[in-house]
Structures are given as structure tokens and as C-alpha cells.
Amino acid sequence: MKRLMALAVAGAIAAPASAHEAGGIHSEKGGKVEAAFDLVHTRVSRDGDMLVFEQLVDGEAGSRVPSAKGSFAGAEVYSYVWPTSLDSGAVGFEQGSGILALALTSHPDFDDTPQLDENKDGKKDNDGGLWHSHWVVLTKEASCGPSGLKVRDIPEGAKPKLPATWPGAPIYIDSPGYDLSVKQDAARIRVPLAAVGFPKNFNYDGVTAALQVNADLHDPLLCVSSVWDVASGNLSLPATWSAGE
């Protein structure tokens, strides 16, 4: 798992060295990274029956969102991502499908939370620009450029195991509608422990990145197009959450 992540982005990231401490991963300010995505602290903690995934940045979290392009094809996605060592089966995907990551995303050109009305306007298909949560499964893809990563595609006719809140897109993505907060210098998602099967422990890292929908709408449908910052500097998933925390 860790080797796959490191190889997939080798040569694509010039992140500063970071220190792993009990409270997560502390990162030096990058300087060349936009402040809203410049990671300074990534951590996962427990609050009662919830796991709190958190990223602290040098600027105002969530203050930058993609510009609308007017179409799904070619649309951009901005994201705060927590890659984990959890098996993809922990949240309802096929087991062993790739790297399970929690993501906080914004993409004004499309809506992939069909069960939610985030802006409370009576419509469930116009909220994509608001920050919202996803589980995604990442896999290697050479055609995705320097990052070498994509959200795993679902081939036509295939029927893999998927979470109940899968939004219907032909990729390994879940739209669980978790409680979240994006304000001041912090991006946070609160995940029920029960949703990930009360794991004893898992490793994690922090990433800020952009993704882009393939203009031709075919495999790979959604590539990681730019990696802005990596908490550990090398995607080694050095931080550990344990049930004792």
C-alpha cells in the first residue's frame, strides 16, 4: 500500500520534510503552495463514536474552489484528501480494490451527491460547488500524468460491490453525506466509527490536490491532475490512528 502511493507520485512532488508525532503529521509551510492548500497539520482523532479527519492549512481552508467550465467533461475538482491503509471493503467497496481515501471536494460543474440537498433550495442536483465528502478508491494510471493516479473506473457491464450511497458514476466513489466543516484554517470531516467497522488501527496521510474529468468521458474518467501538497512529503502514510486514542 505505502509503496504503491510512493511510486505513483515519485518525481511529481517537491514537498518539505515532515515530522510524525503522536498528534498526526506536522508539515512545514511550503511557500510555493497556495495558502488554502498548504498543509501544516494532518490528524485523525476520536470524538465519542466519531472519527474526526482534520487538515490544518496555512491560509483559509476551502476559500478556493474551481472555476465552472460549464460541462461535466473537463470539469475540475479541488480536494482535501486523507489516503488511508483501510481496506476498500471497510466502507462497502470490493475488498482489495486499491487505496481507500476520504476526500472533501468542490466541483461546481456537476453534482455527485444525489441523496443530499446541501444548499437547501429543494433541488438535489445543483450543489457540487459546495464542499462535501466522498470515499474514493485510488489506483495507478500512467495516462493520468505526473501523479500516476486515478479514481478507479468501473468497466461497462461490470457489477462490483459498491456502497449503498454510491452516486451512480462509473467509478469507485461513495457519497456518504458526512458532517463536515470548512472554516478558518481547518478542513474537517466527522466519520461514524461504525461506518468503517470500528478498526483497531490504520495509517493515514494528508494530501491537497486537483482532479479532472476526462474531456472524452472514458477510462480513466477522473485523474488526479495536480498534487499541491503532501503532509508526509512522500505519501508514506506515516501517521497511525489506534483504538486507544
C-alpha positions as CSV (number, residue, x, y, z in Angstrom):
1,M,0.0,0.0,0.0
2,K,2.6,2.6,1.1
3,R,4.9,1.5,-1.7
4,L,2.2,2.0,-4.3
5,M,1.5,5.5,-3.1
6,A,5.1,6.5,-3.1
7,L,5.8,5.1,-6.6
8,A,2.7,6.7,-8.0
9,V,3.9,10.2,-7.3
10,A,7.7,9.7,-7.4
11,G,9.2,12.8,-9.0
12,A,5.9,14.7,-9.0
13,I,6.0,16.2,-5.5
14,A,8.5,18.6,-4.1
15,A,7.2,18.8,-0.6
16,P,9.2,19.7,2.5
17,A,10.2,17.1,5.1
18,S,7.6,16.5,7.8
19,A,7.7,15.0,11.2
20,H,5.4,12.3,12.5
21,E,4.2,12.9,16.0
22,A,1.5,11.3,18.2
23,G,-0.9,14.1,17.2
24,G,-0.7,13.3,13.5
25,I,1.7,14.8,10.9
26,H,3.1,18.3,11.2
27,S,4.3,19.8,8.0
28,E,6.4,22.8,7.2
29,K,4.9,25.6,5.2
30,G,5.6,25.0,1.6
31,G,5.9,28.6,0.4
32,K,5.2,27.7,-3.2
33,V,1.8,26.2,-2.4
34,E,-1.3,28.4,-2.3
35,A,-2.1,29.0,1.4
36,A,-5.6,27.5,1.3
37,F,-3.9,24.1,0.4
38,D,-0.6,24.4,2.2
39,L,-0.8,21.7,4.8
40,V,0.7,22.4,8.3
41,H,-1.0,19.6,10.3
42,T,-2.9,16.5,9.4
43,R,-4.6,14.3,12.0
44,V,-7.3,11.8,12.8
45,S,-8.8,11.8,16.3
46,R,-11.8,10.2,18.1
47,D,-14.7,12.2,19.5
48,G,-17.1,9.7,21.1
49,D,-18.4,7.4,18.4
50,M,-17.0,9.6,15.6
51,L,-13.6,9.8,13.9
52,V,-12.6,13.3,13.1
53,F,-10.4,13.7,10.0
54,E,-8.7,17.1,10.0
55,Q,-6.3,19.1,7.9
56,L,-5.0,22.5,9.1
57,V,-3.6,24.8,6.4
58,D,-1.5,28.0,6.3
59,G,-4.4,30.0,4.9
60,E,-8.2,29.8,4.9
61,A,-9.4,26.3,4.2
62,G,-12.0,26.0,1.5
63,S,-11.6,29.6,0.3
64,R,-10.6,28.4,-3.2
65,V,-12.9,26.4,-5.4
66,P,-12.7,25.6,-9.1
67,S,-14.0,27.9,-11.8
68,A,-17.0,26.5,-13.6
69,K,-16.3,25.3,-17.1
70,G,-20.0,24.7,-18.0
71,S,-19.7,21.0,-18.6
72,F,-19.0,17.7,-16.9
73,A,-16.4,16.8,-19.5
74,G,-13.1,18.5,-18.4
75,A,-14.6,19.7,-15.1
76,E,-12.1,20.3,-12.3
77,V,-12.3,19.1,-8.7
78,Y,-10.4,20.6,-5.8
79,S,-9.9,18.4,-2.8
80,Y,-8.5,17.8,0.7
81,V,-7.7,14.1,0.9
82,W,-6.8,11.6,3.6
83,P,-5.3,8.4,2.0
84,T,-5.6,5.5,4.4
85,S,-4.4,1.9,4.9
86,L,-8.0,0.8,5.4
87,D,-9.2,-1.9,3.1
88,S,-11.7,-0.7,0.5
89,G,-14.1,-3.2,1.8
90,A,-14.3,-1.4,5.1
91,V,-16.8,1.1,3.6
92,G,-18.6,-1.2,1.2
93,F,-16.4,-1.5,-1.9
94,E,-14.9,-4.7,-3.2
95,Q,-12.1,-5.8,-0.9
96,G,-8.6,-5.1,-2.1
97,S,-9.7,-2.7,-4.8
98,G,-7.0,0.0,-4.3
99,I,-6.1,2.8,-1.9
100,L,-9.1,3.9,0.2
101,A,-9.1,7.7,0.7
102,L,-11.5,10.1,2.4
103,A,-11.9,13.3,0.4
104,L,-13.5,16.7,0.9
105,T,-14.3,18.1,-2.6
106,S,-15.7,21.0,-4.5
107,H,-16.7,20.9,-8.2
108,P,-19.3,23.4,-9.5
109,D,-19.8,21.8,-12.9
110,F,-21.6,18.6,-11.6
111,D,-23.3,17.2,-8.5
112,D,-22.5,13.7,-7.2
113,T,-24.5,13.7,-4.0
114,P,-28.0,12.8,-5.4
115,Q,-29.3,12.0,-2.0
116,L,-28.5,15.4,-0.5
117,D,-29.7,18.9,-0.9
118,E,-26.7,20.8,0.6
119,N,-27.9,24.3,-0.2
120,K,-31.5,23.6,0.9
121,D,-33.1,25.0,-2.2
122,G,-35.3,22.0,-2.9
123,K,-33.0,20.6,-5.6
124,K,-30.5,17.8,-5.2
125,D,-28.6,18.3,-8.4
126,N,-27.0,21.7,-8.1
127,D,-24.8,21.5,-5.0
128,G,-21.5,20.3,-6.4
129,G,-19.7,23.6,-5.8
130,L,-20.3,23.3,-2.0
131,W,-17.7,21.3,-0.1
132,H,-18.9,17.7,0.5
133,S,-17.4,14.3,1.5
134,H,-16.5,11.2,-0.5
135,W,-14.8,7.9,-0.1
136,V,-12.8,7.1,-3.2
137,V,-10.6,4.2,-4.3
138,L,-7.4,5.3,-6.0
139,T,-5.3,3.1,-8.4
140,K,-2.3,3.6,-10.6
141,E,-2.8,5.0,-14.1
142,A,0.1,6.1,-16.2
143,S,-2.0,8.1,-18.6
144,C,-3.0,10.4,-15.7
145,G,0.3,12.3,-16.0
146,P,2.8,13.1,-13.2
147,S,0.5,11.9,-10.3
148,G,0.0,8.5,-11.9
149,L,-3.3,8.1,-10.0
150,K,-6.9,8.0,-10.8
151,V,-10.2,7.2,-9.1
152,R,-10.7,3.5,-10.1
153,D,-13.1,3.1,-13.1
154,I,-16.0,0.6,-13.3
155,P,-15.8,-1.1,-16.7
156,E,-19.0,-1.2,-18.7
157,G,-21.0,-4.2,-17.8
158,A,-19.1,-4.8,-14.5
159,K,-21.0,-5.1,-11.3
160,P,-18.6,-4.7,-8.4
161,K,-19.7,-4.4,-4.8
162,L,-20.4,-0.8,-4.0
163,P,-21.6,1.2,-1.0
164,A,-25.3,1.9,-0.6
165,T,-24.7,5.6,-1.2
166,W,-22.7,5.1,-4.4
167,P,-23.9,8.1,-6.6
168,G,-24.2,6.2,-9.8
169,A,-21.0,7.4,-11.5
170,P,-18.9,4.7,-13.3
171,I,-16.1,5.0,-10.7
172,Y,-15.3,3.7,-7.2
173,I,-16.8,6.6,-5.3
174,D,-19.2,6.9,-2.4
175,S,-21.2,10.0,-1.3
176,P,-21.9,9.3,2.4
177,G,-23.0,12.8,3.4
178,Y,-20.9,13.0,6.5
179,D,-20.9,16.1,8.7
180,L,-18.1,18.4,7.8
181,S,-16.7,21.8,8.5
182,V,-14.5,24.1,6.3
183,K,-13.7,27.3,8.0
184,Q,-10.8,29.4,9.2
185,D,-7.7,27.2,8.8
186,A,-9.3,23.8,9.2
187,A,-11.0,21.3,6.9
188,R,-12.8,18.5,8.9
189,I,-14.9,15.5,8.3
190,R,-16.7,13.6,11.0
191,V,-17.0,9.8,10.2
192,P,-19.1,7.5,12.3
193,L,-16.8,4.7,13.7
194,A,-19.5,2.2,12.7
195,A,-19.1,3.3,9.1
196,V,-15.6,1.9,8.9
197,G,-16.2,-1.1,11.1
198,F,-14.5,0.1,14.3
199,P,-11.0,-0.5,13.1
200,K,-8.3,-1.2,15.7
201,N,-5.8,1.0,13.9
202,F,-4.9,2.3,10.5
203,N,-2.3,4.5,8.8
204,Y,-3.1,7.8,7.0
205,D,-1.6,10.8,5.3
206,G,-2.8,14.1,4.1
207,V,-2.9,15.5,0.5
208,T,-4.3,18.6,-1.2
209,A,-4.9,18.1,-4.9
210,A,-6.9,18.8,-8.0
211,L,-8.6,16.2,-10.1
212,Q,-10.0,16.5,-13.6
213,V,-12.8,14.7,-15.5
214,N,-11.5,13.3,-18.8
215,A,-12.7,15.5,-21.7
216,D,-13.5,12.4,-23.7
217,L,-15.5,10.9,-20.8
218,H,-13.8,7.5,-20.9
219,D,-11.5,5.4,-18.8
220,P,-9.7,6.9,-17.0
221,L,-12.7,9.1,-16.1
222,L,-11.2,11.0,-13.2
223,C,-7.5,11.6,-12.9
224,V,-5.5,13.2,-10.1
225,S,-4.3,16.1,-12.3
226,S,-2.2,18.1,-9.8
227,V,-0.8,17.3,-6.3
228,W,-0.3,20.5,-4.4
229,D,0.9,19.3,-1.0
230,V,1.5,16.1,0.9
231,A,1.6,16.1,4.6
232,S,4.4,13.5,4.9
233,G,6.3,14.7,1.9
234,N,6.3,11.3,0.3
235,L,2.9,9.7,0.7
236,S,4.3,7.1,3.1
237,L,1.2,7.1,5.3
238,P,3.3,7.6,8.5
239,A,0.6,8.6,10.9
240,T,-1.4,5.9,12.8
241,W,-4.8,6.1,14.4
242,S,-5.3,3.5,17.1
243,A,-8.4,2.5,19.0
244,G,-6.7,3.6,22.2
245,E,-6.6,7.3,21.1
